[in-house]
Amino acid sequence: PKPQTPNPKPQPLKLLVLLCRSPINKMKIKVKTVKGEQVELEVEAGWPVKQLKELIAQRCSVEVESQKLIFKAQQLSDDKTIEDYKILENECIILLTMKVP
């Protein structure tokens, strides 16, 4: 009889690695205007604040240049990310609007 070669075992570790590569880092945050209106947005923690402002511009009809975003008494800088400010799911950002000359 011919010797049988053992079947290679499946490697679940590779599957685990593939699952880890599809990040689930989307979250919902709230943006509140000084008029008391509140909008819920789906964002990603790695987004720069500038990208968040662009989404707010689409949803709230407020130009990016006239937006001032405040989180925990701190003005958000365009070049930092949402994650840099440790903004978490369901937290609220205040949207102030300024007149652009």
Order of alpha helices (4+ residues) and beta strands (2+ residues): alpha-beta-beta-alpha-beta-beta-beta
